Amino acid sequence: MTAGPDPRTPHPMPGHPRVGFLKAFVKQPNIQVGDYTYYDDPRGPEHFVESCVQHHYDFIGDRLVIGRFCAIASGVTFIMNGANHAMTGFSTYPFNIFGNGWEEGFDWATIQAGLKGDTIVGNDVWIGQEATIMPGITIGDGAIVAAKSVVTADVPPYAIVGGNPARLIRRRFPDDVIAELLTIRWWDWDAGKISRNLEAIRGSDLAALRGAA
């Protein structure tokens, strides 16, 4: 049995250049992407950062962290903290960025007050086409985000969410099964072990995962 594709391969599906393992394309230090996570875009996965990651500025300090084995559809947008406007005064208008005297007296703390921290996507997460993820959101392992959803709150592991704002539709598995899957963490296994246990991972054979070798 083979050990699967090389996660460093830019285009792991011959004849399908729209699909790419993101680790080969994302070089920004404030974006971390795990092995085998792919992005599907008719323009090509090399456009992921410019197309999908908005308002991500080094001086803000927030990170986008995406785990292993995630599937990200075309048109997904991660809105980062740089989109934030000060909301502590009567106006949210960013007078300071236009200079000519309007920057005088600007207090950076008014922006910092609204920052939400890093955006974290767990492992084995499927994000549907044109979904929007707001700043500082955490999406748990095994979750599914429906197409065109706007995610404004954290998503629990193995939850299916959808809508605007996204709401819990259902849990993928019973709580005890979810707890065990989060303990097993198959996505952290080496490629050989994953290959040997694909039948259990692709199916629902929890007993086989417990005894995986």
NUROLUM-517716 format. One record per atom (N, C-alpha, C): residue in one letter; atom name; x, y negated, z. Coordinates in steps of 0.2 Angstrom, whole numbers, plus 5000, padded with zeros to 4 digits. Each point is the difference from the previous one (the first is absolute). Layout:
<atoms>
ATOM  type  atom     u     v     w
ATOM     a    CA     X     Y     Z
...
</atoms>
This chain:
<atoms>
ATOM  type  atom     u     v     w
ATOM     m     N  5004  5006  5000
ATOM     m    CA  4996  4994  5000
ATOM     m     C  5004  4994  5000
ATOM     t     N  4999  4995  4996
ATOM     t    CA  5004  4994  5000
ATOM     t     C  4998  4995  5006
ATOM     a     N  5004  4995  5000
ATOM     a    CA  4999  4995  5006
ATOM     a     C  4996  4994  4998
ATOM     g     N  4997  5000  4994
ATOM     g    CA  4996  4995  4998
ATOM     g     C  5004  4994  4996
ATOM     p     N  4997  4995  4999
ATOM     p    CA  5004  4994  4996
ATOM     p     C  5004  4997  5004
ATOM     d     N  5005  4996  4997
ATOM     d    CA  5005  4996  5004
ATOM     d     C  4996  4993  5001
ATOM     p     N  5000  4999  5007
ATOM     p    CA  4996  4994  5002
ATOM     p     C  5003  4993  4997
ATOM     r     N  5006  5001  4998
ATOM     r    CA  5004  4994  4997
ATOM     r     C  4998  4999  4992
ATOM     t     N  4996  5004  4998
ATOM     t    CA  4999  5000  4992
ATOM     t     C  4995  4994  4999
ATOM     p     N  5002  4996  4995
ATOM     p    CA  4995  4994  4999
ATOM     p     C  4994  5002  4997
ATOM     h     N  5000  5005  4995
ATOM     h    CA  4994  5002  4997
ATOM     h     C  4999  5008  5000
ATOM     p     N  4997  5003  5006
ATOM     p    CA  5000  5007  5001
ATOM     p     C  4995  5004  4995
ATOM     m     N  4996  4996  4996
ATOM     m    CA  4996  5004  4996
ATOM     m     C  5001  4998  4993
ATOM     p     N  5004  5005  4996
ATOM     p    CA  5002  4998  4993
ATOM     p     C  4994  4999  4996
ATOM     g     N  5000  4994  4996
ATOM     g    CA  4995  4998  4996
ATOM     g     C  4995  4995  5003
ATOM     h     N  5001  4999  5006
ATOM     h    CA  4996  4996  5004
ATOM     h     C  5004  4994  5004
ATOM     p     N  5002  4995  4996
ATOM     p    CA  5004  4995  5003
ATOM     p     C  4997  4995  5004
ATOM     r     N  4993  5001  5001
ATOM     r    CA  4996  4995  5004
ATOM     r     C  5001  5003  5008
ATOM     v     N  5002  5006  5001
ATOM     v    CA  5001  5003  5006
ATOM     v     C  5007  5000  5002
ATOM     g     N  5002  4997  5006
ATOM     g    CA  5006  5001  5003
ATOM     g     C  5001  5000  5007
ATOM     f     N  5005  5004  5002
ATOM     f    CA  5002  5000  5007
ATOM     f     C  5003  4993  5002
ATOM     l     N  4997  4997  5005
ATOM     l    CA  5001  4993  5001
ATOM     l     C  5007  4999  5003
ATOM     k     N  5003  5005  5003
ATOM     k    CA  5006  4999  5003
ATOM     k     C  5006  4998  4995
ATOM     a     N  4999  5002  4994
ATOM     a    CA  5004  4999  4995
ATOM     a     C  5000  4992  4997
ATOM     f     N  4995  4997  5002
ATOM     f    CA  4998  4993  4997
ATOM     f     C  5001  4995  5006
ATOM     v     N  4998  5001  5006
ATOM     v    CA  5000  4995  5005
ATOM     v     C  5006  4999  5004
ATOM     k     N  5003  4994  4999
ATOM     k    CA  5007  4999  5003
ATOM     k     C  5000  4995  5005
ATOM     q     N  4994  4996  5001
ATOM     q    CA  5000  4995  5005
ATOM     q     C  5001  5003  5007
ATOM     p     N  5004  4996  5004
ATOM     p    CA  5001  5003  5007
ATOM     p     C  4994  5000  5004
ATOM     n     N  4996  4995  4999
ATOM     n    CA  4994  5000  5004
ATOM     n     C  4994  5004  4998
ATOM     i     N  5001  5005  4995
ATOM     i    CA  4996  5005  4998
ATOM     i     C  5003  5007  5001
ATOM     q     N  4997  5004  5003
ATOM     q    CA  5002  5007  5001
ATOM     q     C  4995  5005  4997
ATOM     v     N  5002  5005  4996
ATOM     v    CA  4996  5005  4997
ATOM     v     C  5003  5007  5001
ATOM     g     N  4996  5004  5002
ATOM     g    CA  5002  5007  5001
ATOM     g     C  5000  5004  4994
ATOM     d     N  5004  5006  5001
ATOM     d    CA  5000  5005  4994
ATOM     d     C  4994  5002  4997
ATOM     y     N  4999  5001  4994
ATOM     y    CA  4995  5002  4996
ATOM     y     C  4994  4996  5000
ATOM     t     N  5000  4994  5003
ATOM     t    CA  4994  4995  4999
ATOM     t     C  5000  4998  4993
ATOM     y     N  4995  5000  4997
ATOM     y    CA  4999  4998  4993
ATOM     y     C  4995  4994  4999
ATOM     y     N  5002  4996  4994
ATOM     y    CA  4995  4995  4998
ATOM     y     C  4998  5001  4993
ATOM     d     N  4994  4999  4998
ATOM     d    CA  4997  5001  4993
ATOM     d     C  4998  4994  4998
ATOM     d     N  5003  4997  4994
ATOM     d    CA  4998  4994  4997
ATOM     d     C  5001  5000  4993
ATOM     p     N  4996  4998  4996
ATOM     p    CA  5001  5001  4992
ATOM     p     C  5006  4995  4998
ATOM     r     N  5001  4995  5004
ATOM     r    CA  5006  4996  4998
ATOM     r     C  5007  5003  5002
ATOM     g     N  4999  5005  5005
ATOM     g    CA  5006  5004  5002
ATOM     g     C  5002  4998  5007
ATOM     p     N  5002  5005  5004
ATOM     p    CA  5001  5000  5007
ATOM     p     C  5006  4995  5002
ATOM     e     N  5004  4998  4995
ATOM     e    CA  5005  4995  5002
ATOM     e     C  4997  4993  5001
ATOM     h     N  4993  4999  4999
ATOM     h    CA  4997  4994  5002
ATOM     h     C  4997  5000  5006
ATOM     f     N  5001  5005  5004
ATOM     f    CA  4996  5000  5007
ATOM     f     C  5001  4994  5004
ATOM     v     N  5006  4998  5001
ATOM     v    CA  5001  4994  5005
ATOM     v     C  4997  4994  4998
ATOM     e     N  5001  4998  4993
ATOM     e    CA  4997  4994  4998
ATOM     e     C  4992  5000  4999
ATOM     s     N  4998  5006  4999
ATOM     s    CA  4993  5001  4999
ATOM     s     C  4996  5001  5006
ATOM     c     N  5003  5004  5005
ATOM     c    CA  4996  5002  5005
ATOM     c     C  5002  4997  5007
ATOM     v     N  5005  4997  5001
ATOM     v    CA  5003  4997  5006
ATOM     v     C  5000  4993  5000
ATOM     q     N  4995  4997  5003
ATOM     q    CA  4999  4993  4999
ATOM     q     C  5002  4996  5007
ATOM     h     N  5003  4994  4999
ATOM     h    CA  5001  4995  5005
ATOM     h     C  5005  5003  5005
ATOM     h     N  5005  5004  4998
ATOM     h    CA  5005  5003  5004
ATOM     h     C  5006  4997  5000
ATOM     y     N  5002  4995  5005
ATOM     y    CA  5005  4996  5000
ATOM     y     C  5005  5002  5005
ATOM     d     N  5007  5000  4999
ATOM     d    CA  5005  5002  5004
ATOM     d     C  4999  4996  5007
ATOM     f     N  4999  4994  5000
ATOM     f    CA  5000  4995  5005
ATOM     f     C  4995  5002  5005
ATOM     i     N  4994  5003  4998
ATOM     i    CA  4995  5002  5005
ATOM     i     C  5002  5006  5004
ATOM     g     N  5004  5005  4997
ATOM     g    CA  5003  5005  5004
ATOM     g     C  4995  5007  5000
ATOM     d     N  4995  5000  4997
ATOM     d    CA  4996  5006  5000
ATOM     d     C  5002  5005  4995
ATOM     r     N  4998  5006  5002
ATOM     r    CA  5002  5006  4995
ATOM     r     C  4994  5004  4998
ATOM     l     N  5001  5002  4994
ATOM     l    CA  4995  5005  4997
ATOM     l     C  5003  5007  5001
ATOM     v     N  4997  5005  5003
ATOM     v    CA  5003  5006  5002
ATOM     v     C  4995  5005  4997
ATOM     i     N  5002  5004  4995
ATOM     i    CA  4996  5005  4997
ATOM     i     C  5003  5007  5001
ATOM     g     N  4996  5005  5003
ATOM     g    CA  5003  5007  5001
ATOM     g     C  5001  5004  4994
ATOM     r     N  5001  5006  5002
ATOM     r    CA  5001  5005  4994
ATOM     r     C  4994  5003  4998
ATOM     f     N  5000  5003  4993
ATOM     f    CA  4994  5003  4997
ATOM     f     C  4994  4996  5000
ATOM     c     N  5001  4993  4999
ATOM     c    CA  4994  4996  4999
ATOM     c     C  4998  4999  4992
ATOM     a     N  4994  4999  4999
ATOM     a    CA  4998  4999  4993
ATOM     a     C  4997  4993  5000
ATOM     i     N  5003  4996  4996
ATOM     i    CA  4997  4993  4999
ATOM     i     C  4998  4999  4993
ATOM     a     N  4993  4998  4999
ATOM     a    CA  4998  4999  4994
ATOM     a     C  5001  4993  4997
ATOM     s     N  4999  4999  4994
ATOM     s    CA  5001  4993  4997
ATOM     s     C  4995  4995  5003
ATOM     g     N  5003  4994  5000
ATOM     g    CA  4996  4994  5002
ATOM     g     C  5000  5000  5008
ATOM     v     N  5003  5004  5004
ATOM     v    CA  5000  4999  5007
ATOM     v     C  5004  4994  5002
ATOM     t     N  4998  4996  5005
ATOM     t    CA  5003  4994  5002
ATOM     t     C  5001  5001  5007
ATOM     f     N  5007  4998  5002
ATOM     f    CA  5001  4999  5007
ATOM     f     C  5001  4993  5001
ATOM     i     N  4996  4997  5004
ATOM     i    CA  5001  4993  5002
ATOM     i     C  5004  4999  5006
ATOM     m     N  5006  4997  4999
ATOM     m    CA  5004  5000  5006
ATOM     m     C  4999  4993  5004
ATOM     n     N  5004  4999  5005
ATOM     n    CA  4999  4995  5005
ATOM     n     C  5001  4993  4997
ATOM     g     N  5004  5000  4995
ATOM     g    CA  5002  4993  4996
ATOM     g     C  4993  4997  4998
ATOM     a     N  4995  5003  4999
ATOM     a    CA  4994  4997  4998
ATOM     a     C  4996  4996  5005
ATOM     n     N  5003  5001  5006
ATOM     n    CA  4996  4997  5006
ATOM     n     C  5001  4992  5000
ATOM     h     N  4994  4997  5002
ATOM     h    CA  5000  4993  5001
ATOM     h     C  4999  4998  5007
ATOM     a     N  5002  4995  5002
ATOM     a    CA  4999  4998  5007
ATOM     a     C  4993  4999  5002
ATOM     m     N  4997  5002  5005
ATOM     m    CA  4993  5000  5002
ATOM     m     C  4999  4997  5007
ATOM     t     N  5005  4996  5002
ATOM     t    CA  5000  4997  5007
ATOM     t     C  4997  4993  5000
ATOM     g     N  5000  4997  4994
ATOM     g    CA  4997  4993  5000
ATOM     g     C  4994  5000  4996
ATOM     f     N  4998  4994  4998
ATOM     f    CA  4993  4999  4997
ATOM     f     C  5000  5002  4993
ATOM     s     N  5006  5000  4997
ATOM     s    CA  5001  5002  4993
ATOM     s     C  5005  5006  4999
ATOM     t     N  4998  5004  4995
ATOM     t    CA  5005  5006  4998
ATOM     t     C  5004  4998  4994
ATOM     y     N  5000  4994  4998
ATOM     y    CA  5003  4998  4994
ATOM     y     C  5008  5000  5001
ATOM     p     N  5004  5002  4996
ATOM     p    CA  5007  5001  5002
ATOM     p     C  5004  4993  4997
ATOM     f     N  4998  4995  5004
ATOM     f    CA  5003  4993  4998
ATOM     f     C  5008  5000  4999
ATOM     n     N  5003  5004  5005
ATOM     n    CA  5007  5000  5000
ATOM     n     C  5004  5002  4994
ATOM     i     N  4997  5005  4997
ATOM     i    CA  5004  5003  4994
ATOM     i     C  5000  4995  4994
ATOM     f     N  4996  4994  5000
ATOM     f    CA  5001  4996  4995
ATOM     f     C  5004  4994  5001
ATOM     g     N  5003  4999  5006
ATOM     g    CA  5005  4995  5001
ATOM     g     C  4998  4993  5000
ATOM     n     N  5005  4996  4998
ATOM     n    CA  4998  4993  4999
ATOM     n     C  4997  4997  5006
ATOM     g     N  5003  5002  5006
ATOM     g    CA  4998  4997  5006
ATOM     g     C  4995  5005  5004
ATOM     w     N  4996  5004  4996
ATOM     w    CA  4995  5004  5003
ATOM     w     C  5004  5006  5004
ATOM     e     N  5006  5001  4999
ATOM     e    CA  5003  5005  5004
ATOM     e     C  5002  4998  5007
ATOM     e     N  5000  4993  5001
ATOM     e    CA  5002  4998  5007
ATOM     e     C  4995  5001  5005
ATOM     g     N  5003  5003  5006
ATOM     g    CA  4996  5002  5005
ATOM     g     C  4997  5006  5000
ATOM     f     N  5001  5004  4994
ATOM     f    CA  4998  5007  5000
ATOM     f     C  5003  5004  5005
ATOM     d     N  4995  5004  5003
ATOM     d    CA  5003  5005  5006
ATOM     d     C  4999  5007  4997
ATOM     w     N  5006  5003  4999
ATOM     w    CA  5000  5007  4998
ATOM     w     C  4996  5005  5004
ATOM     a     N  5000  4998  5006
ATOM     a    CA  4996  5005  5005
ATOM     a     C  4993  5000  4998
ATOM     t     N  4997  4996  4996
ATOM     t    CA  4993  5000  4998
ATOM     t     C  4999  5006  4995
ATOM     i     N  5005  5001  4996
ATOM     i    CA  5000  5006  4996
ATOM     i     C  5001  5006  5003
ATOM     q     N  5005  5000  5005
ATOM     q    CA  5002  5006  5003
ATOM     q     C  4994  5003  5004
ATOM     a     N  4996  4995  5003
ATOM     a    CA  4994  5002  5004
ATOM     a     C  4996  5005  4996
ATOM     g     N  5000  5000  4993
ATOM     g    CA  4995  5004  4997
ATOM     g     C  5003  5006  4996
ATOM     l     N  5007  5001  5001
ATOM     l    CA  5003  5006  4997
ATOM     l     C  4998  5007  5003
ATOM     k     N  4999  5005  4996
ATOM     k    CA  4997  5006  5003
ATOM     k     C  5005  5006  5000
ATOM     g     N  5007  4998  4998
ATOM     g    CA  5005  5006  5001
ATOM     g     C  5000  5004  4994
ATOM     d     N  5004  5005  5000
ATOM     d    CA  5001  5005  4994
ATOM     d     C  4994  5003  4998
ATOM     t     N  5000  5002  4993
ATOM     t    CA  4995  5004  4998
ATOM     t     C  5002  5007  4999
ATOM     i     N  4997  5005  5003
ATOM     i    CA  5002  5007  5000
ATOM     i     C  4995  5004  4997
ATOM     v     N  5003  5004  4995
ATOM     v    CA  4996  5005  4997
ATOM     v     C  5003  5007  5002
ATOM     g     N  4996  5005  5003
ATOM     g    CA  5003  5006  5002
ATOM     g     C  5002  5005  4994
ATOM     n     N  5000  5006  5002
ATOM     n    CA  5002  5005  4995
ATOM     n     C  4994  5003  4997
ATOM     d     N  5000  5003  4994
ATOM     d    CA  4995  5003  4997
ATOM     d     C  4993  4996  4999
ATOM     v     N  5001  4994  4999
ATOM     v    CA  4995  4995  4999
ATOM     v     C  4998  4999  4993
ATOM     w     N  4994  5000  4998
ATOM     w    CA  4997  4998  4994
ATOM     w     C  4997  4994  5000
ATOM     i     N  5002  4995  4996
ATOM     i    CA  4997  4993  4999
ATOM     i     C  4997  4999  4993
ATOM     g     N  4994  5000  5000
ATOM     g    CA  4996  5000  4994
ATOM     g     C  5001  4993  4996
ATOM     q     N  4998  5000  4994
ATOM     q    CA  5001  4995  4995
ATOM     q     C  4997  4993  5002
ATOM     e     N  5005  4995  5000
ATOM     e    CA  4998  4993  5001
ATOM     e     C  4998  4999  5008
ATOM     a     N  5002  5004  5004
ATOM     a    CA  4999  4999  5007
ATOM     a     C  5004  4994  5003
ATOM     t     N  4998  4997  5004
ATOM     t    CA  5004  4994  5003
ATOM     t     C  5001  5002  5008
ATOM     i     N  5007  4999  5002
ATOM     i    CA  5002  5001  5006
ATOM     i     C  5002  4994  5003
ATOM     m     N  4997  4997  5006
ATOM     m    CA  5001  4994  5003
ATOM     m     C  5006  5000  5004
ATOM     p     N  5003  4995  5002
ATOM     p    CA  5007  5000  5004
ATOM     p     C  4999  5003  5007
ATOM     g     N  5005  5004  5001
ATOM     g    CA  5001  5003  5007
ATOM     g     C  4996  5006  5001
ATOM     i     N  4997  5003  4995
ATOM     i    CA  4996  5006  5001
ATOM     i     C  5004  5006  5000
ATOM     t     N  4998  5005  5004
ATOM     t    CA  5003  5007  5000
ATOM     t     C  4995  5005  4998
ATOM     i     N  5002  5004  4995
ATOM     i    CA  4996  5005  4997
ATOM     i     C  5003  5006  5002
ATOM     g     N  4996  5004  5004
ATOM     g    CA  5003  5006  5003
ATOM     g     C  5001  5006  4995
ATOM     d     N  5004  5005  5002
ATOM     d    CA  5002  5006  4996
ATOM     d     C  4993  5003  4997
ATOM     g     N  5001  5002  4994
ATOM     g    CA  4994  5004  4997
ATOM     g     C  4994  4996  4999
ATOM     a     N  5000  4994  5000
ATOM     a    CA  4994  4996  4999
ATOM     a     C  4999  4999  4992
ATOM     i     N  4994  4998  4999
ATOM     i    CA  4997  4999  4993
ATOM     i     C  4997  4993  5000
ATOM     v     N  5002  4995  4995
ATOM     v    CA  4997  4994  5000
ATOM     v     C  4997  5000  4993
ATOM     a     N  4993  4999  5000
ATOM     a    CA  4996  5000  4994
ATOM     a     C  5002  4994  4995
ATOM     a     N  4999  5001  4994
ATOM     a    CA  5001  4995  4995
ATOM     a     C  4996  4994  5001
ATOM     k     N  5004  4994  4999
ATOM     k    CA  4997  4993  5001
ATOM     k     C  4998  4998  5007
ATOM     s     N  5003  5004  5005
ATOM     s    CA  4999  4999  5007
ATOM     s     C  5004  4994  5002
ATOM     v     N  4998  4996  5005
ATOM     v    CA  5004  4995  5003
ATOM     v     C  5001  5002  5007
ATOM     v     N  5006  5002  5002
ATOM     v    CA  5002  5003  5007
ATOM     v     C  5002  4994  5004
ATOM     t     N  4996  4999  5005
ATOM     t    CA  5001  4994  5005
ATOM     t     C  5001  5002  5007
ATOM     a     N  5000  5007  5001
ATOM     a    CA  5001  5003  5007
ATOM     a     C  5004  5006  4999
ATOM     d     N  5004  5002  5005
ATOM     d    CA  5003  5007  5000
ATOM     d     C  4996  5006  4998
ATOM     v     N  5003  5004  4996
ATOM     v    CA  4996  5006  4998
ATOM     v     C  5003  5006  5004
ATOM     p     N  4996  5004  5003
ATOM     p    CA  5002  5006  5004
ATOM     p     C  5003  5005  4996
ATOM     p     N  5004  5005  5002
ATOM     p    CA  5003  5005  4996
ATOM     p     C  4994  5005  4998
ATOM     y     N  5001  5002  4994
ATOM     y    CA  4995  5004  4997
ATOM     y     C  4993  4998  4999
ATOM     a     N  4999  4993  5000
ATOM     a    CA  4994  4997  4999
ATOM     a     C  4999  4998  4993
ATOM     i     N  4994  5000  4998
ATOM     i    CA  4998  4997  4993
ATOM     i     C  4996  4994  5001
ATOM     v     N  5003  4994  4997
ATOM     v    CA  4997  4994  5001
ATOM     v     C  4998  4997  4993
ATOM     g     N  4995  4995  5000
ATOM     g    CA  4998  4997  4994
ATOM     g     C  4996  4994  5001
ATOM     g     N  5000  4996  4995
ATOM     g    CA  4995  4994  5000
ATOM     g     C  5004  4994  5002
ATOM     n     N  4996  4994  5000
ATOM     n    CA  5003  4993  5002
ATOM     n     C  4996  4997  5005
ATOM     p     N  5003  5000  5006
ATOM     p    CA  5006  5003  5002
ATOM     p     C  4999  5007  5001
ATOM     a     N  5006  5004  4999
ATOM     a    CA  5000  5007  5001
ATOM     a     C  4997  5003  5006
ATOM     r     N  4996  5004  5000
ATOM     r    CA  4997  5004  5006
ATOM     r     C  5001  5007  5000
ATOM     l     N  5000  5003  5005
ATOM     l    CA  5001  5007  5001
ATOM     l     C  4994  5004  4996
ATOM     i     N  5002  5004  4996
ATOM     i    CA  4995  5004  4996
ATOM     i     C  4999  5007  5004
ATOM     r     N  5006  5003  5001
ATOM     r    CA  5000  5006  5004
ATOM     r     C  5007  5002  5001
ATOM     r     N  5001  5005  5005
ATOM     r    CA  5006  5003  5001
ATOM     r     C  5001  5006  4996
ATOM     r     N  5006  5001  4997
ATOM     r    CA  5001  5005  4995
ATOM     r     C  5000  5007  5004
ATOM     f     N  5001  5001  5006
ATOM     f    CA  5000  5006  5004
ATOM     f     C  4998  4999  5007
ATOM     p     N  4998  5005  5004
ATOM     p    CA  4999  4999  5007
ATOM     p     C  5006  4997  5004
ATOM     d     N  4998  4997  5005
ATOM     d    CA  5006  4997  5004
ATOM     d     C  5005  5005  5002
ATOM     d     N  4998  5006  5002
ATOM     d    CA  5005  5005  5002
ATOM     d     C  5005  5002  4995
ATOM     v     N  4997  5000  4993
ATOM     v    CA  5004  5002  4995
ATOM     v     C  5005  4994  4998
ATOM     i     N  4997  4994  5000
ATOM     i    CA  5004  4994  4999
ATOM     i     C  5006  5000  5005
ATOM     a     N  4999  5001  5006
ATOM     a    CA  5005  5000  5005
ATOM     a     C  5006  5005  4999
ATOM     e     N  4998  5006  4997
ATOM     e    CA  5005  5005  4999
ATOM     e     C  5004  4998  4994
ATOM     l     N  4996  4997  4995
ATOM     l    CA  5004  4998  4994
ATOM     l     C  5005  4994  5001
ATOM     l     N  4998  4996  5005
ATOM     l    CA  5005  4995  5002
ATOM     l     C  5006  5002  5004
ATOM     t     N  4999  5006  5003
ATOM     t    CA  5005  5003  5003
ATOM     t     C  5005  5004  4995
ATOM     i     N  4997  5004  4996
ATOM     i    CA  5003  5003  4995
ATOM     i     C  5004  4996  4995
ATOM     r     N  4998  4995  4998
ATOM     r    CA  5003  4995  4996
ATOM     r     C  5004  5003  4994
ATOM     w     N  4996  5003  4995
ATOM     w    CA  5003  5004  4995
ATOM     w     C  5004  4996  4995
ATOM     w     N  4998  4993  5000
ATOM     w    CA  5004  4996  4995
ATOM     w     C  5007  4998  5003
ATOM     d     N  5002  5002  5006
ATOM     d    CA  5007  5000  5002
ATOM     d     C  5004  5006  4999
ATOM     w     N  4997  5005  4997
ATOM     w    CA  5004  5006  4999
ATOM     w     C  5004  4999  4994
ATOM     d     N  5005  5004  4999
ATOM     d    CA  5005  4999  4994
ATOM     d     C  4996  5003  4994
ATOM     a     N  5002  4999  4994
ATOM     a    CA  4997  5001  4994
ATOM     a     C  4999  5008  4999
ATOM     g     N  5005  5004  5003
ATOM     g    CA  4999  5007  4999
ATOM     g     C  4995  5003  5004
ATOM     k     N  4999  4997  5007
ATOM     k    CA  4995  5003  5004
ATOM     k     C  4993  4998  4997
ATOM     i     N  4999  4993  4998
ATOM     i    CA  4994  4998  4997
ATOM     i     C  4998  5005  4994
ATOM     s     N  5005  5001  4996
ATOM     s    CA  4999  5005  4994
ATOM     s     C  4997  5006  5002
ATOM     r     N  5003  5003  5005
ATOM     r    CA  4998  5007  5002
ATOM     r     C  4993  5000  5003
ATOM     n     N  4998  4994  5002
ATOM     n    CA  4993  5000  5004
ATOM     n     C  4995  4996  4996
ATOM     l     N  5001  4999  4994
ATOM     l    CA  4996  4996  4996
ATOM     l     C  4993  5002  5000
ATOM     e     N  4999  5007  5000
ATOM     e    CA  4993  5002  5000
ATOM     e     C  4996  4998  5006
ATOM     a     N  5003  5000  5006
ATOM     a    CA  4997  4998  5006
ATOM     a     C  4999  4993  5000
ATOM     i     N  5005  4996  4997
ATOM     i    CA  4999  4992  5000
ATOM     i     C  4995  4998  4996
ATOM     r     N  4999  5003  4994
ATOM     r    CA  4995  4998  4995
ATOM     r     C  4993  5003  5002
ATOM     g     N  5000  5005  5004
ATOM     g    CA  4994  5003  5002
ATOM     g     C  4998  4997  5007
ATOM     s     N  4997  5005  5004
ATOM     s    CA  4999  4998  5007
ATOM     s     C  5001  5005  5004
ATOM     d     N  5006  5003  4999
ATOM     d    CA  5002  5006  5005
ATOM     d     C  5005  4997  5005
ATOM     l     N  4996  4998  5006
ATOM     l    CA  5004  4997  5005
ATOM     l     C  5004  5006  5004
ATOM     a     N  4998  5006  5000
ATOM     a    CA  5003  5005  5003
ATOM     a     C  5007  5001  4997
ATOM     a     N  5000  5000  4993
ATOM     a    CA  5006  5001  4996
ATOM     a     C  5005  4994  5002
ATOM     l     N  4997  4994  5000
ATOM     l    CA  5005  4994  5002
ATOM     l     C  5003  5001  5007
ATOM     r     N  4996  5003  5004
ATOM     r    CA  5003  5001  5007
ATOM     r     C  5006  5005  5000
ATOM     g     N  4999  5005  4996
ATOM     g    CA  5006  5005  5000
ATOM     g     C  5005  4999  4994
ATOM     a     N  5000  4994  4997
ATOM     a    CA  5004  4999  4994
ATOM     a     C  5007  5000  5002
ATOM     a     N  5004  5004  4995
ATOM     a    CA  5007  5001  5000
ATOM     a     C  5003  4997  4994
</atoms>
